[in-house]
Structure formats: C-alpha cells, structure tokens
Amino acid sequence: GRGVELVCVDYDPMVGSIAKRFFGFSEEPGCSLRIGGAAEEVEELIAKGEKFHAVVVDCFQNSVNVPSSVRSASFLRNMRTLLVEGGKVLHNIWGWIPEYSNKEAFSWGVTEEFVRTIIRYEEVFGKESVTVDRIAEGSANHVILATKSSNPSPKLQIELK
C-alpha cells in the first residue's frame, strides 16, 4: 500500500521553522508543509483531486477564538468533499461550560461561536454523524468529530397522536 501521507497546513511560516528546529520535522515524500490559510489550502487540495481519510482542524486566532473562515458552512462542505467515504474531521474548539473554573474569562461570544459551529457541522455532515466531546473533565476545550457518510443512519421518527 501507499502508507501514510501527511499534509500539514499552517498560516504562519514560523510554525514550520519551529517544527523543523525543535521537533525534527522534515519535508520528504509523503510528508509536506503548506503555508497559507486553511480555507484556501483546502480549496486547492480539492482542485487537485486530493482525498483524505482524516483531517484535523486546530486553528485559533487567539487563545480561545476560532477564525470564522474555518467555522463557515463553505469550509465544512469543502472538508466533507476532501474526505473519502467514512473519513473523519476532528476539530479542536474552545467551548464554555458552566463549571469552568475561570469564570472571569467567560465569553458569550465564544459560547455562541461554539454552538453555531456544532450546528453547522450537523447541517453539513448530518446530526447522526457528529459527536462533541470535552477533552478532559473541567476543561473548556472540546473536539468535534464528524464522519462523512453518504448513507447516514435513518432518524427515528415518532408520531404523537
């Protein structure tokens, strides 16, 4: 088989320099680094006909906010296009929880961003194909996991009379 192919994308060229200097990262066949915005790079990969089994999104514009470009419906549709059948997107996102210890840092804007992002994933991938899990108890850090399925499981419908 082909083995594993890794494509890393980062907006900041400094990240590539750090990865090379401190973590031994090197570009070689099957391992590449692309510098640019995630949305634009995903569009370029689609244009080249690339397909992936997994995509990890870990984009923050500051310590808690995820750029709107990687929360948009068009970006999520493009990620779904980039995936093979059964492929998965794992999206690291900050989401507030009532028991979060740093109450001073609470933000309704981040809460709204978190909820709207989940709703968009459910609209693009289907509600039954999306799960959301907190990274650790007491953490505001969450992971959205979405699976591409052309045959989502049928929804249970209950009719009340």
C-alpha positions as CSV (number, residue, x, y, z in Angstrom):
1,G,0.0,0.0,0.0
2,R,0.9,3.7,-0.1
3,G,1.3,4.0,3.7
4,V,0.6,7.3,5.4
5,E,0.7,10.7,3.7
6,L,0.8,13.7,5.9
7,V,0.0,17.2,4.7
8,C,0.4,20.0,7.3
9,V,-1.1,23.4,6.8
10,D,-0.3,26.5,8.8
11,Y,-0.9,30.2,8.3
12,D,2.4,31.2,10.0
13,P,5.7,30.2,8.3
14,M,7.3,30.4,11.7
15,V,5.5,27.2,12.8
16,G,7.3,25.3,10.0
17,S,10.7,26.7,11.2
18,I,9.9,25.7,14.8
19,A,8.8,22.2,13.8
20,K,12.0,21.7,11.8
21,R,14.3,23.1,14.5
22,F,12.8,21.7,17.7
23,F,10.8,18.6,16.5
24,G,12.9,17.3,13.7
25,F,10.2,17.8,11.1
26,S,11.4,17.5,7.5
27,E,9.6,17.6,4.2
28,E,10.0,14.4,2.3
29,P,7.9,12.1,0.1
30,G,4.6,11.6,2.0
31,C,5.2,14.5,4.4
32,S,4.7,18.1,3.3
33,L,4.1,21.5,4.8
34,R,1.9,24.1,3.1
35,I,1.9,27.7,4.3
36,G,-1.4,29.5,3.9
37,G,-4.9,29.9,5.2
38,A,-6.8,26.7,5.9
39,A,-9.8,27.6,3.8
40,E,-7.7,28.4,0.8
41,E,-5.4,25.4,1.2
42,V,-8.5,23.0,1.4
43,E,-9.9,24.5,-1.8
44,E,-6.5,24.0,-3.5
45,L,-6.3,20.4,-2.4
46,I,-9.9,19.8,-3.7
47,A,-8.9,21.3,-7.1
48,K,-6.0,18.9,-7.3
49,G,-8.4,16.0,-6.6
50,E,-6.8,15.1,-3.3
51,K,-8.7,12.8,-0.8
52,F,-8.1,12.2,2.8
53,H,-9.1,9.7,5.5
54,A,-8.7,12.2,8.3
55,V,-8.5,16.0,8.7
56,V,-7.5,17.7,11.9
57,V,-8.5,21.3,12.4
58,D,-6.7,23.1,15.2
59,C,-6.9,26.8,14.3
60,F,-7.1,29.7,16.8
61,Q,-6.7,33.4,16.1
62,N,-6.0,34.0,19.8
63,S,-6.2,31.8,22.9
64,V,-9.9,31.0,22.5
65,N,-11.4,32.2,19.2
66,V,-11.6,30.0,16.1
67,P,-11.3,32.0,12.9
68,S,-14.7,32.4,11.2
69,S,-13.2,31.0,7.9
70,V,-12.7,27.5,9.5
71,R,-16.2,27.6,11.1
72,S,-18.1,28.6,7.9
73,A,-20.5,26.3,6.2
74,S,-18.5,26.5,2.9
75,F,-15.3,25.4,4.7
76,L,-17.2,22.5,6.3
77,R,-18.7,21.5,3.0
78,N,-15.2,21.6,1.4
79,M,-13.7,19.4,4.2
80,R,-16.5,16.9,3.6
81,T,-15.6,17.0,-0.2
82,L,-11.9,16.4,0.8
83,L,-12.8,13.2,2.7
84,V,-13.2,9.7,1.4
85,E,-16.3,7.8,2.4
86,G,-16.1,7.1,6.1
87,G,-13.4,9.8,6.5
88,K,-13.3,11.9,9.7
89,V,-12.8,15.5,10.6
90,L,-11.5,16.2,14.1
91,H,-12.0,19.9,15.1
92,N,-10.4,21.2,18.3
93,I,-12.5,24.1,19.6
94,W,-13.0,26.1,22.7
95,G,-16.4,25.8,24.2
96,W,-17.6,27.2,27.6
97,I,-19.1,25.1,30.2
98,P,-20.9,26.3,33.4
99,E,-18.5,24.7,35.8
100,Y,-15.4,26.0,34.0
101,S,-13.1,27.4,36.8
102,N,-12.0,30.6,35.0
103,K,-15.3,32.4,35.3
104,E,-13.6,35.8,34.6
105,A,-12.7,34.6,31.1
106,F,-16.3,33.6,30.2
107,S,-17.5,35.0,26.9
108,W,-20.9,34.7,25.4
109,G,-19.3,35.3,22.0
110,V,-17.2,32.2,22.4
111,T,-20.2,30.2,23.6
112,E,-22.3,31.3,20.6
113,E,-19.4,30.5,18.3
114,F,-19.1,27.0,19.8
115,V,-22.8,26.2,19.5
116,R,-23.2,27.7,16.0
117,T,-20.1,25.6,14.8
118,I,-21.7,22.4,16.1
119,I,-25.0,23.2,14.3
120,R,-23.1,23.9,11.1
121,Y,-21.3,20.5,11.4
122,E,-24.7,18.8,11.9
123,E,-26.1,20.6,8.9
124,V,-23.2,19.6,6.6
125,F,-22.4,16.1,7.9
126,G,-25.8,15.1,9.3
127,K,-26.7,15.2,13.0
128,E,-26.1,11.4,13.4
129,S,-22.6,11.8,12.0
130,V,-21.4,14.4,14.5
131,T,-20.2,14.0,18.1
132,V,-18.8,16.5,20.6
133,D,-16.6,15.6,23.5
134,R,-14.8,17.6,26.1
135,I,-11.1,16.9,26.2
136,A,-11.0,16.5,30.0
137,E,-13.3,17.0,32.9
138,G,-13.4,20.6,33.9
139,S,-11.9,21.7,30.6
140,A,-13.5,24.2,28.2
141,N,-11.5,22.5,25.3
142,H,-13.7,20.3,23.1
143,V,-13.4,18.1,20.0
144,I,-16.0,17.9,17.3
145,L,-15.8,14.6,15.4
146,A,-17.7,14.4,12.1
147,T,-17.8,11.4,9.8
148,K,-18.5,11.5,6.1
149,S,-21.3,9.1,5.3
150,S,-23.4,9.0,2.1
151,N,-25.8,6.7,3.9
152,P,-26.5,8.2,7.3
153,S,-28.4,6.0,9.6
154,P,-32.1,6.7,9.4
155,K,-33.5,9.1,12.0
156,L,-36.0,7.6,14.5
157,Q,-39.4,9.3,13.8
158,I,-42.1,9.2,16.4
159,E,-45.5,10.4,15.6
160,L,-47.6,11.6,18.5
161,K,-51.4,11.3,18.1
